[in-house]
Amino acid sequence: MPRLSFFPMISLSLGILLGFLGLMFLIAASYNPVRIFPGIVLMGIGALAIYAGTSRYRKARRIEEIQDDIIRLARSRGGKLTLAEVVSDLNLPVDLAREALLSLEKKGIAYLDFERVEDEGVEVYRFPGI
């Protein structure tokens, strides 16, 4: 499970704080109706901050799930995969598949075989540990 990085933690904390302040304004609006608008605005901004923080976390989790599927596919194919195979077998968009393969490359699990790229014009990733 991916760790929460700095931005999502700050975003979640800020969202909770703004939502709480908005709720306080809405409660105070029972005595002074002018406070309804700031309360609604603060709660809306808090909700957007929470959404922004959790959307990056959800994307990181999705990439990790795709990486696991790619590794299983690479095992079944003898340790080498093309981008096209990943896209077609896992039914993924090209940009998401490429992002998952690049993150596997950054982790050192896979590498791009440049000889095959030059010869065939196809992105071939090799998984040496498989």
C-alpha positions in Angstrom: 0.0 0.0 0.0 1.5 3.4 -1.0 2.5 5.8 1.7 0.9 9.2 1.8 3.4 11.7 0.7 3.6 15.3 1.8 1.0 16.9 -0.5 -1.8 14.5 0.3 -1.2 14.7 4.0 -1.3 18.5 4.0 -4.2 18.5 1.7 -6.2 16.1 3.9 -5.3 18.0 7.0 -6.2 21.3 5.5 -9.5 19.9 4.1 -10.5 18.6 7.5 -9.6 21.9 9.2 -11.6 24.0 6.6 -14.5 21.6 6.8 -14.6 21.9 10.6 -14.4 25.7 10.4 -17.2 25.7 7.9 -19.3 23.6 10.2 -18.6 26.0 13.0 -19.7 28.9 10.8 -22.9 27.1 9.9 -23.7 26.4 13.5 -23.0 30.1 14.3 -25.4 31.0 11.5 -28.3 30.1 13.8 -27.5 33.3 15.7 -26.3 35.4 12.8 -27.5 34.3 9.3 -24.7 36.3 7.6 -22.4 33.4 8.5 -24.1 30.9 6.2 -22.2 31.9 3.1 -18.7 31.7 4.6 -19.6 28.4 6.2 -20.7 26.9 2.9 -17.6 28.2 1.1 -15.3 26.9 3.8 -16.9 23.5 3.7 -16.7 23.4 -0.1 -13.0 24.4 -0.2 -12.4 21.7 2.5 -14.1 19.1 0.4 -12.0 20.0 -2.6 -8.8 19.8 -0.6 -9.8 16.4 0.7 -10.6 15.2 -2.9 -7.3 16.5 -4.2 -5.4 14.7 -1.5 -7.1 11.4 -1.9 -7.1 11.4 -5.7 -3.3 11.2 -5.9 -3.3 8.4 -3.3 -5.9 6.5 -5.3 -3.9 6.9 -8.5 -0.7 5.6 -6.7 -2.7 2.5 -5.5 -4.1 1.9 -9.0 -0.5 2.1 -10.5 0.7 -0.5 -7.9 -2.2 -2.8 -8.8 -1.3 -2.5 -12.4 2.3 -3.2 -11.7 1.3 -6.5 -10.0 -0.7 -7.5 -13.0 2.2 -6.6 -15.3 4.6 -8.7 -13.3 2.2 -11.7 -13.4 1.9 -11.2 -17.2 5.7 -11.0 -17.6 6.1 -14.3 -15.7 3.6 -16.0 -18.1 5.5 -14.5 -21.1 9.0 -15.5 -20.1 10.2 -12.2 -18.7 9.7 -9.8 -21.7 6.7 -7.7 -22.6 5.9 -5.1 -25.2 3.8 -2.0 -24.4 1.2 -3.2 -26.8 0.9 -6.6 -25.0 0.4 -4.9 -21.7 -2.3 -2.6 -23.2 -4.2 -5.4 -25.0 -3.9 -8.1 -22.3 -4.7 -5.9 -19.3 -7.2 -3.7 -21.2 -5.5 -0.5 -20.1 -5.1 2.9 -21.7 -1.6 3.4 -23.3 -0.6 6.3 -21.0 -1.5 4.3 -17.8 0.3 1.2 -19.0 3.4 3.3 -19.9 3.4 5.0 -16.6 3.2 1.7 -14.7 6.0 0.3 -16.9 8.2 3.4 -16.3 7.6 3.1 -12.5 8.7 -0.5 -12.6 11.8 0.6 -14.5 12.5 3.2 -11.9 12.3 0.5 -9.2 14.7 -1.6 -11.1 12.3 -4.5 -11.7 12.2 -4.0 -15.5 14.3 -2.2 -18.1 13.6 -1.0 -21.6 15.4 -3.1 -24.3 16.8 -0.4 -26.6 18.1 -2.9 -29.2 14.6 -4.2 -29.9 13.3 -0.6 -29.8 15.7 0.4 -32.5 15.3 -2.7 -34.6 11.5 -3.2 -34.4 10.3 0.2 -33.3 8.4 -1.4 -30.4 8.9 -0.7 -26.7 10.1 -4.0 -25.2 10.5 -4.3 -21.5 12.6 -7.1 -20.0 12.2 -8.4 -16.5 15.5 -9.9 -15.5 14.4 -11.3 -12.2 11.7 -13.4 -13.8 
